[in-house]
Amino acid sequence: MGKYFGTDGFRGEANVQLTVDNAFKVGRYVGWYYGRDHKAKIVIGKDTRRSSYMFEYALVAGLTASGADVYLLHVTTTPSVSFAVRTEDFDCGIMISASHNPFYDNGIKLLNGNGQKIEAEIEERIEAYIDGKIEELPLARKEDIGRTIDFASGRNRYIGYLISIPSRDFKNVKVGLDCANGSSSAIAKSVFEALQAKTYVINNQPDGTNINTNCGSTHIEVLQKYVVDNGLDIGFAYDGDADRCIAVDHRGNIIDGDKIMYVCGKYLKEQGKLNGNTVVTTVMSNMGLYKALEREGMRYEQTAVGDKYVAENMLANNYSIGGEQSGHIIFSRYAATGDGILTSLMVMEACVDKKSTLCDLAKEMKVYPQVLRNVRVADKKTARENPKVVEAVEAAAKALGDSGRILVRESGTEPLIRVMVEAETDELCHQYVDSVVDVMEAEGLIVG
């Protein structure tokens, strides 16, 4: 990770860690970099945060000052920006969003010409420019100054693309959607209604400050209750920029990214569409997923945490499906990034085609108890490498043996250390998580 860019772009509290000046400089560098030998074309989307408009204007100012033409998708999802880049011959895509974070945070995600997260070396150059380590870039003059173009039609094309993907309709299926008062509010309902589902939508009235607030994939309990109370067949919850999806079956059970990968991976295998007979996961996936995949004769690969690493592995090996427990799922046949709405369509197709409930399809995977605690620290590297913390982690790993595991890692987007334990019982999980967190507290590493 760089100074400003983490695993999911440049993220921080608006006007604190992420400022308008930062956004302007990102725009200046991106516009210059892609416009060195031709007129650069950049497409921008944003989520519903109040500060997204502020950063959009700052990015546009920087981009056009460097000579780039900028196409505005307005409020839309991250995967729709990726789709536009891939299909409309853009040099680069920019999404303004902090994903599942609170409304007062925001972020700048950069996508390359393939619609994937931009290369680390370009992020490093942008950081150097922000810090004044690169000489000032030339300003465009006269007719070379860039312009902005309304590109709402690009979002409509993306909606049409989503509708075209399922091979069957969802007639008479009662579907609940939690749009997190975010980007999917403008898209998801239209897609499901076009596919003839009986669609019930909650949290689709964004006001700039209610994105992710007690709703969406990070507050799945809201959708659980809604699905059960209204007798729905299935439900899907998205995050702020709709690049992730968590499902709920008709009984209110949570179907997280691991179970979605199992259900969809098995379905793809049955259809002869699981390239390499492999599902790509991160180190955070549950042991139960691996055992279920092995039972079904499927292989798996593990990457570092972050859907960008999953995407890199999938691209290098031409794999069909991969993702994270958090609900970032990539279907490489249709998209270059995680796409929450697409994920929900693929789950729906598996259920409709197999004439089965999501509950029945997902119950074949046994989930091992898992406890994850996010610990806020002053310095992530110092906390993770503290000798006594390392000793506590090694002791827990030795005690768990082959019947469990412990994983301690730095958050890519927040000042957090994530301590995760899987074991045969919840009690053991809590015991070994506590054994590490208690040491961090005794060492004075925890803040807040």
N, C-alpha and C positions, 0 to 999 in steps of 0.2 A: 504493500500500500504506500501511496505517496503522502506528501504533506497535506494536500487538500482532497485528493481523489481516493476514495476507498473502493470497496468491492462493488458498490452500486452508485458510482459517480461522486460528484462534489456535493456534500450534504452538510447541513448545519442549521442552526436557528437563523431565520431571516433577519438580516440587518445586524447580526452578531458575528457568527462564524462565516456565514455566506452573505456577502453584501452586494449591492448594486454595482459597485466598482469591480468586484470580482467577476460578476456576470458580463459586464461590458468588456473586460479584458479577455474573458473566454471567447466572446464573440469576435473581438478584434483578431485574436490569434487564429481561430478556426476559419474565419473568412479569408484571412491572408494565406493560411496554409493550403487550403483547397483551391485558392484562386491564383496560384503562382503561374499556371500556364493556360488557364481558361477562366471564363466567368463562372464562379462557384454558385451552385444551387444548394441551398440548405432548407430543410423542412423542420418546423418547430410545432410541438404540441405542449399542452399544459394540463395540469389537473385543476381541481376546484379551490385550491387554497387562495386566500386573499392575496398573498404575496406573489402568486404565480404571474399575475398581470405585470407587476413591477419588474420582475426578472425577465419576462418576455420582452418588454420594451427596452430594457438594458441590453439584452442579447441582440435584439434587432439593430439597435444603434451601433453596437460594435461590429456586427456582421456587415451592415450596409456601408459603414465607414471604411471597411476594408475592401469594399467592392463586391460583396456577395449579394445575390438576389435571395430573398427569404420568403418562403411559402408558409402561411399560417394555417394550421389545422384547428386552432383554437382549443377548446376543452375536449380532450380525447384521451385515449389510453396509450400507454407505452407501446404495446404491440401494434397499434395502428400506425404509430410513427415508424416502427421497424418495417411494417408492410409497405408504407409509402416509399421509404428509401429503396427497398428492394425492387419495387415494381415501377417506379416513376423516374428512375435515373437521377436520383439526388446524390450529391457527393457525401452528404453527412446528414444525420438526423439528431435533433436535440429534444429531449423531454424534460420539462420542468416539473419536478415532483419529488417528494420525500417518501413516496410509497406508503408504507403503513405507519409512518411516524405521525405525531400530533400536528395540528394545523399550523402551529407557529414555526415548525421546521420546514425547510424546503431543500430542493436539490436540483442539480443539473446533470442529466444523464446524456452522454454522447454516444451515438451509434455510427458505425462505419458504413461504407457503401453496400455492405452485405446485410445491413440491418442488425448487426451484432454489436455488443459493447466495444467501444473503440480501443485500439491497441494501447498498451501501457506506455510505450515510448512517446506517443503523442500527448498523453496526459502529463508525462514528465516535462515535455517542452512547454505545455501550457502553464504548468506550475512555475517553471523558470521565468516565463514572461510575466506572470503575476507578481513575482518577487523581484522584478527588475534585473534579472540576470541575462536577459536577452535584449539587445538594442531595440529602440523604439521602431515599430513597424511603419511602413509608408501608408499614408492615407490616400484613399481613392480620390480622384478629382474629376470635375466636369461630368461627362457622360459615363465615366467608369464607376461613379458612386452607385451603390446597389439600391434596389427597390424592394418593397414588400408586396406580396400578392395574396389575396384571400384564397385559401385552398380548402374550404369546407367540403368541397366535392370529393377531396381525397378521403375524408372520413366516411362519406357515403359509400365510396367504392369498397372500403374495408368492411363495412356492414354487409354489403352485397356478397363479398368474398366469404365471410363467415357463414352466411345463409346457404351458400352453395356447397359447403363442405360435407354435411351429413348426407348419407345415402338414403335416408328415410325421414319422414316427418315425425313429430312428437304429439300427434293428435290425441287429445283427451288425457294427456299426462299433466297432472297438477304440479307445477314447478314454482318454488319460492326463490326469489332472488334478493339478496342483501347487497345493495350497491355501495355501501359505506359512505354515502353522500359524496362520492368521488367520481372519477372519470367514467365508470361504467354506467352512471345514471343516464348518460346521453345515448347509450348504445344497446345495453343488454336486453332491455324489454322488447325493443323492436326486433331483435334477432329471434328471440324465443316465440314471439307472437307470429312472426313470418313462418316459423316452422310448426305453427298450429298448436303449440302448447298452451294450456290454460295457465297463464302467467300471473303470479302474485308478487308484487314488488314492495320492498320496504327500504327505508333510508336512501331515497333517491330525490331528496330536496336539498341540495347543497346550498349553503349560504356563505361560504368562504371560511367559516370557522368550525363547522361541524364534521368535517371529513375525518373518518376513523373514530369519531367520538362515540364510545359505547355502541359500536356497530361494525359490520364488516368482518373480515376473516380473523381479525385479532380479538373480536368479541363474539365468538361463534355461538355463545349461549343465547343470544338474541334470536338468531335464526333457528336454533334448536327448538325453542319454545314456539316460535311462529309456525314452523312446519307441523309440529304435533297438535297445537291448538286449532289449526285450520284444516287438519286432515289431509295434508299435502303428500304427494308421492315422493318428493325429493326436493332438496334445496341446495343452493350454491351461494357462497359468500365470497366477495372480492375484496381486495384492499384498495387503497386510494387511487392507484394508477392502473388497477385491474391487470397486473401481470402475474397475480397469484390467485388461487381458488382453493377454498376448503368446502367440502360437500357435507351434507347432512342427509341421512336416510329417513324413511318414513316413520321410524321409531324414535328419531331424534339423536341417533348415534352419530358421532363425528367421524367423517371419513377424510383423514388428512392426506398430505401429499404422498406418503408412503403407500397408503392403501389405494390411492388413485393410481399410482404407478403399477401396483400389483394388478388391479382390475383391468386397466387399459393395456398393460404389458401382456397379460395372459390373452386378452381379446385379440391383440395384434398378432400374437403367436398363432392363435387358432385361425386367423385370416391369412397366414403366410406373409405377414407384413412386418415382422419383428427382425429387422436387419441384424445380422450377427448373433441372433438369439440372445441379445444382451440388453439389459436395462442399466442406465448410468445413474448413479446415486452420489450423494456426498457422504462424508464420514459421520454425519448426524443422523442418517437413516436408522430406523429401528432394526435390531437383530431379527425381529420377527419377519421383516420383509425379506431378508436374505434367506432365511430358512424356507419361506414360502416359495420364493423363486427357485431355489434348489429343488424343492419337491416337485415343481412343475417342469423341471428340466431346462430352466432358463439360467443364463449367466448374468453376472453383474460386475460393474466396475465402480470404484469409489474415487471421488475427487475431493479436493479441498472445498470448504463451505463457500458457496457463492454460485449463483446460476451461470455466471460467466465462465467458470471452470467446467461446469457440466456441458455448456454449449461448445467449448473448445474441444472437449473429449469427443462429443458426438460428431462434430464436424470432421475431426481428424480420422474417425473410424467409421463414418457413415451410419451411425446408430439411429434408431427410430424414435426412441423415447428416453427421457432422462429428467431428473428434477430433484427437488428438495422436499423434505418433510413439511416445510412451511407452505407448500402449495405452488411454488414455481415449477411448472411442468412444461417441458419443451417437446413438441411433436415436430420433428425435423422435416417431415413431408410437407407441412403446412406453414411453418413459422420458424424464424431464426432466434426467437427469444421466448421466454415464458409468456403465456397468454391465458389469463384466467377464464375468459369467455370461451375461447377455443377448447380449453380443458373441460369445461362443463358440457360442451357439445359432444366431445369424445366420450365422456362418461355416459351421457344420455344415449348415444348410439349403441354402446355396449349393452346397456340395460334393455333398450327397445329391441335390438336384434336378438338377444338371448331370451327375451320375454321373461325377464327376471327382475327382482327388486335389487337396488344397490345394496341393501342389507344382506341379501343372500350372496351376492358376488363378493362382497368385502369380508364376510365372516370367515372365509377360508384362510385368511391371514391372522395368525395369533400375534397380538402386540405384547412385547415384553414391557413390564413396568419401566418407566423412564421419568426421571426428574431432572428438569433443567432450571437452574437458578442464574439469573442475570445480576451480577455484582458490579455496582458503580465504583470505579476506582479513579484515582488521580492520574495515574499513568499505566496504560495497559501493559506495555513491555516490562516495566519494572515489577508489576504485580505478578505477571505470568512467570518471570524468571527468578523471582525471589527464592533463595535456596530452601527455606523451610516450606514454602508452598510446593516446590518441586518434590521435596521429600514426602510431603503428605499425599501428593498425587500418586507417586510411585508406590507408597504403602497401600493405598486404596486399590490400585491396579493389581498388586500382588494378592491381596485378600480376595478380590473378586474372581481371579483366575479365568477359567474358560466359561464360567457361568454368568459373566457380566463384563462390563467395561466402563471406563471413565474417560471423559474427553474434556479438556480444559483449553479454551481458545479465546482469542481476542475478537470482539465484534468488529466487523468491517465498517460499520457506519455510526457507532455510538461509543462513548467512553465506558465500555462494559467488558468484563470478563465473564464468559459463559461457562458454567460448570455443569456438565451433564453426566449422569450415571444411569446405566441400565443394569438391572439385576432381576433376580427371580421374584422378589417381592418389593412392594413400595417401601417397606420399612428399611430394607437394605439400601435402596436408592437414597432415601433421605439421610441415612446414617453416613454414607460415604460422601455425599454432597456436603453435609454439615462438617465432616472432618476436614475438608479443604477450606470451606468458607470461614470456619472458626479460626484457622491458622492465618488467613488473610486479614481477618479482623484484629487478631492479636499482634500482627505485624504492622498495624496502622495503615494498611493499604486501601481500606474502604472509605469512601466519602459519602456524605449525604445520609 
